[in-house]
Amino acid sequence: MSEASNQRKYPKVGAKSTGSIPPSELIEVVEAAARAGAEVVMDAVNKPRNVAYKGLADLVTDTDKMSEIAILEVIKKNFADHLILGEEGGIAGDTSSDYLWCVDPLDGTTNFAHCYPSFAVSVGVLFQGNPAAATVVEFVGGPMCWNTRTYTATAGGGAFCNGQKIQPSKTDKVEQSLLVTGFGCEHDDAWNTNFELFKEFTSISRGVRRLGGAAVDMCHVALGVTEGYWEYHLKPWDIAAAVLIIEEAGGVVTRMDGGKLCVFDKSVLVSNGAIHAKLLERIAPATEKLKSKGIDFSLWYKPENYVTDL
């Protein structure tokens, strides 16, 4: 399947432009905000954690909160009139703005709490509802040898890792692919369905990994480390940055039923493009079956009065 045919079959999720703000100016602030959060995380990574619970297995640490404060400080200093959606702080700012910042100050908090190397700081900004600029700072290494890898993208401007242009793998067979999925905190029908998908793809691919950091998992597809990733029950701050990075790298992004994705959707499937249709042959029917059971796949959340072209 050629890149051109992928583009025709799977609609783009990225913004058509960055609006009145030049891409270079927008990505500069996105990168600075993500770096500010990453500095907080790096300072804390080898120190004891103060862990609390938002749910039965949904962790939050002081580092999540401090990272978000640092990120928001950079955003507000540069764009005081923009709308912001943070995982910890919720919605803030002017809902009449064309720009919405989606901030995950520590994606993969459970991994961070255990010093397991699959977590990141993710900052994406939407223009009229579509991703326009993105940065994900991935923490790599492990205890006593931490480092970072920084992914960036702007709509129409390509995707980069540590300043070098990246692209997905060209593997076109599921049997030769390494795949990734994730399981959220809600142990519901979607969670059970995904375990069935996990087992099915494990039997026909080179393996399915479950690392626990959505932004990292998606960026690995963009980098060509893995060929595909899917998950139910994600939030806008989980995907807003990474889906643009994948698309700009040359990969494909849809919902798990195969429909056009927006960052407010509740499921995501990303791939190198070459195996996307083959993944959907199994994933889309499973998702449609969940819909037939009455599982809600409407938009997770969209700020009231936020102007989009969705």
VEXLUMTOR-242828 format. One record per residue (C-alpha): x, y, z. Coordinates in steps of 0.5 Angstrom, whole numbers. Each point is the difference from the previous one (the first is absolute). Layout:
<atoms>
+-------+-------+-------+
:  east : north :    up :
+-------+-------+-------+
:     X :     Y :     Z :
...
+-------+-------+-------+
</atoms>
This chain:
<atoms>
+-------+-------+-------+
:  east : north :    up :
+-------+-------+-------+
:     0 :     0 :     0 :
:     3 :     7 :    -2 :
:     1 :     6 :     4 :
:    -5 :     3 :    -5 :
:    -5 :    -5 :     1 :
:     0 :     0 :     7 :
:    -1 :     8 :     0 :
:    -6 :    -1 :    -4 :
:    -3 :    -5 :     4 :
:     2 :     2 :     7 :
:    -2 :     8 :     1 :
:     5 :     4 :     3 :
:    -1 :     2 :     7 :
:     5 :     6 :     0 :
:    -2 :     7 :     0 :
:     0 :     3 :    -7 :
:     4 :     6 :     3 :
:     3 :     3 :     6 :
:    -5 :     6 :    -1 :
:     3 :     7 :     2 :
:     6 :    -3 :     3 :
:     6 :    -2 :    -4 :
:     2 :    -7 :     1 :
:     7 :     1 :     2 :
:    -3 :     5 :     6 :
:    -5 :    -5 :     2 :
:     5 :    -6 :     0 :
:     5 :     4 :     4 :
:    -5 :     1 :     6 :
:    -3 :    -7 :    -1 :
:     8 :    -2 :     1 :
:     1 :     4 :     6 :
:    -6 :    -2 :     3 :
:     2 :    -7 :     0 :
:     7 :     1 :     2 :
:    -3 :     4 :     6 :
:    -4 :    -6 :     2 :
:     6 :    -5 :    -2 :
:     5 :     4 :     5 :
:    -5 :    -1 :     6 :
:    -1 :    -8 :    -2 :
:     8 :    -1 :    -1 :
:     1 :     4 :     7 :
:    -5 :    -5 :     3 :
:     2 :    -6 :    -3 :
:     5 :    -4 :     4 :
:    -4 :     3 :     7 :
:    -5 :    -3 :     4 :
:    -7 :     1 :    -3 :
:    -6 :     3 :     4 :
:    -6 :    -4 :    -3 :
:    -7 :     1 :     0 :
:    -6 :    -3 :    -3 :
:    -5 :     3 :    -5 :
:    -4 :    -7 :    -1 :
:     2 :    -7 :     3 :
:     6 :    -1 :    -5 :
:     0 :     7 :    -3 :
:     7 :     3 :     4 :
:     2 :     8 :     0 :
:     6 :     2 :     3 :
:     2 :     7 :     3 :
:     5 :     0 :    -7 :
:    -6 :     0 :    -4 :
:    -3 :     6 :     3 :
:     7 :     4 :     0 :
:     1 :    -2 :    -7 :
:    -7 :     3 :    -2 :
:     1 :     6 :     4 :
:     7 :     1 :    -4 :
:    -3 :    -1 :    -7 :
:    -6 :     4 :     1 :
:     5 :     6 :     3 :
:     3 :     0 :    -7 :
:    -6 :    -1 :    -4 :
:    -4 :     6 :     4 :
:     7 :     4 :    -1 :
:    -1 :     0 :    -7 :
:    -7 :    -1 :    -2 :
:    -4 :     3 :     6 :
:    -7 :    -1 :    -4 :
:     1 :    -7 :    -2 :
:    -4 :    -5 :     2 :
:     3 :    -6 :     4 :
:    -2 :    -7 :     2 :
:     5 :    -3 :     5 :
:    -1 :    -7 :     3 :
:     1 :     2 :     7 :
:    -3 :     7 :     0 :
:    -6 :    -1 :    -5 :
:    -2 :     6 :    -5 :
:     2 :     7 :     1 :
:     0 :     6 :    -4 :
:    -4 :     3 :    -6 :
:    -5 :    -5 :    -3 :
:     0 :     5 :    -6 :
:     7 :    -1 :    -2 :
:     1 :    -4 :    -6 :
:     6 :    -3 :     3 :
:     0 :    -6 :     6 :
:     6 :    -2 :     3 :
:    -1 :    -8 :     2 :
:     5 :    -1 :     6 :
:     2 :    -7 :     3 :
:     6 :     2 :     5 :
:     2 :    -7 :     1 :
:    -3 :    -5 :    -4 :
:     1 :    -7 :     3 :
:     0 :     2 :     7 :
:     0 :    -7 :     3 :
:     6 :    -2 :    -4 :
:     3 :     7 :     3 :
:    -2 :    -2 :     7 :
:     4 :    -7 :    -1 :
:     6 :     3 :    -4 :
:    -2 :    -4 :    -6 :
:     2 :     3 :    -7 :
:    -6 :     1 :    -4 :
:    -3 :     7 :     2 :
:     0 :     7 :    -3 :
:    -2 :     8 :     0 :
:    -5 :     1 :    -5 :
:    -2 :     7 :    -3 :
:    -4 :     1 :    -6 :
:    -4 :     6 :    -2 :
:    -6 :     0 :    -5 :
:    -2 :     5 :    -5 :
:    -8 :     0 :    -1 :
:     0 :    -7 :     3 :
:     5 :    -3 :    -4 :
:     8 :    -2 :     2 :
:     4 :     6 :    -2 :
:     7 :    -1 :     4 :
:     2 :    -5 :     5 :
:     6 :    -2 :     4 :
:     1 :    -7 :     4 :
:     6 :     0 :     5 :
:     1 :    -8 :     1 :
:     4 :    -2 :     6 :
:     5 :    -6 :    -2 :
:     5 :    -4 :     3 :
:    -1 :    -2 :     8 :
:     2 :     1 :     7 :
:     6 :     4 :     0 :
:     1 :     1 :    -7 :
:    -6 :     4 :    -2 :
:     0 :     4 :    -7 :
:    -5 :     3 :    -5 :
:    -3 :    -1 :    -7 :
:    -4 :     6 :    -3 :
:    -5 :     0 :    -5 :
:    -3 :     6 :    -4 :
:    -4 :     1 :    -5 :
:    -4 :     6 :    -4 :
:    -6 :    -1 :    -4 :
:     3 :    -1 :    -7 :
:     7 :     1 :     2 :
:     2 :    -7 :     2 :
:     2 :    -4 :     6 :
:     7 :     0 :     3 :
:     3 :    -4 :     6 :
:     6 :     4 :     3 :
:     0 :     5 :    -6 :
:     0 :    -6 :    -5 :
:    -5 :    -1 :    -5 :
:    -4 :    -7 :     2 :
:    -4 :    -5 :    -4 :
:    -4 :    -6 :     2 :
:     2 :    -7 :    -2 :
:    -2 :    -3 :    -7 :
:    -2 :    -7 :     2 :
:    -6 :    -2 :    -3 :
:    -1 :    -6 :     3 :
:    -4 :    -1 :     7 :
:     4 :    -7 :     1 :
:     7 :     4 :    -1 :
:    -3 :     6 :     5 :
:     1 :     2 :     7 :
:    -6 :     3 :     3 :
:    -2 :     3 :     6 :
:    -6 :     1 :     4 :
:    -3 :     3 :     7 :
:    -5 :    -1 :     5 :
:    -3 :     5 :     4 :
:    -3 :     0 :     7 :
:    -7 :    -1 :    -2 :
:    -1 :    -8 :     0 :
:    -6 :     0 :    -4 :
:    -2 :    -3 :    -6 :
:     5 :     4 :    -5 :
:     6 :    -3 :     5 :
:    -3 :    -7 :    -1 :
:     0 :     1 :    -7 :
:     7 :     3 :    -1 :
:     3 :    -6 :     4 :
:    -3 :    -5 :    -6 :
:     3 :     5 :    -5 :
:     6 :    -1 :     4 :
:     0 :    -7 :     0 :
:    -2 :     0 :    -7 :
:     6 :     4 :    -3 :
:     5 :    -3 :     5 :
:    -2 :    -7 :    -4 :
:     1 :     3 :    -7 :
:     6 :     6 :     1 :
:     7 :     0 :     3 :
:    -3 :     2 :     6 :
:    -5 :     5 :     4 :
:     3 :     5 :     5 :
:    -3 :     3 :     6 :
:     4 :     6 :     2 :
:    -5 :     4 :     4 :
:     2 :     7 :    -3 :
:    -5 :     2 :    -6 :
:     4 :     6 :    -3 :
:     7 :    -4 :     0 :
:    -4 :    -6 :    -3 :
:    -2 :     4 :    -6 :
:     7 :     4 :    -1 :
:     3 :    -7 :     0 :
:    -4 :    -1 :    -6 :
:     2 :     7 :    -3 :
:     7 :    -2 :     1 :
:    -1 :    -7 :    -3 :
:     2 :    -4 :     6 :
:    -7 :    -3 :     0 :
:    -5 :    -1 :    -6 :
:    -7 :     1 :     4 :
:    -4 :     2 :     6 :
:    -7 :     1 :     2 :
:    -4 :     1 :     7 :
:    -7 :     2 :     2 :
:    -1 :     5 :     6 :
:     5 :     5 :    -2 :
:    -1 :     7 :     2 :
:     2 :     7 :    -5 :
:     7 :     1 :     4 :
:     2 :    -7 :    -1 :
:    -1 :     0 :    -8 :
:     0 :     8 :    -2 :
:     8 :     0 :    -1 :
:     2 :    -7 :    -2 :
:    -6 :    -1 :    -5 :
:     3 :     6 :    -4 :
:     7 :    -2 :     1 :
:    -2 :    -7 :    -3 :
:    -4 :     3 :    -6 :
:     6 :     5 :    -2 :
:     5 :    -6 :     0 :
:    -4 :    -3 :    -5 :
:    -4 :    -5 :     4 :
:    -8 :    -1 :     1 :
:    -5 :     2 :     5 :
:    -7 :    -2 :     1 :
:    -5 :    -2 :     5 :
:     0 :    -7 :     2 :
:    -7 :    -1 :    -5 :
:     4 :     3 :    -6 :
:    -3 :     7 :     1 :
:     3 :     6 :    -1 :
:     3 :     2 :     7 :
:     0 :     6 :     4 :
:     4 :     1 :     6 :
:    -7 :     0 :     4 :
:    -1 :    -7 :    -2 :
:     0 :    -6 :     5 :
:     4 :    -5 :    -4 :
:     6 :     1 :    -5 :
:     4 :    -5 :    -5 :
:     6 :     3 :    -2 :
:     5 :    -4 :    -5 :
:     6 :     1 :    -5 :
:    -6 :     0 :    -5 :
:     2 :    -7 :    -4 :
:    -3 :    -4 :     5 :
:    -6 :     4 :     2 :
:    -6 :    -3 :    -4 :
:     3 :    -7 :     2 :
:    -1 :     2 :     7 :
:    -7 :     3 :    -1 :
:    -2 :    -6 :    -3 :
:     0 :    -3 :     8 :
:     0 :     6 :     4 :
:    -6 :     4 :    -4 :
:    -5 :    -6 :     1 :
:     2 :    -1 :     7 :
:    -2 :     8 :     1 :
:    -6 :    -1 :    -3 :
:    -3 :    -5 :     4 :
:     2 :     4 :     6 :
:    -5 :     5 :    -3 :
:    -5 :    -5 :    -1 :
:     0 :    -1 :     7 :
:    -1 :     7 :     2 :
:     7 :     2 :     2 :
:     0 :     8 :    -1 :
:     5 :     2 :    -5 :
:    -2 :     7 :    -1 :
:     5 :     6 :     1 :
:     3 :    -1 :     7 :
:     0 :     8 :     1 :
:     0 :     6 :    -4 :
:     1 :     7 :     4 :
:    -7 :     3 :     0 :
:     0 :     6 :    -6 :
:     7 :    -2 :    -2 :
:     0 :     1 :    -8 :
:     2 :    -6 :    -4 :
:    -1 :    -2 :    -7 :
:    -2 :    -7 :     3 :
+-------+-------+-------+
</atoms>
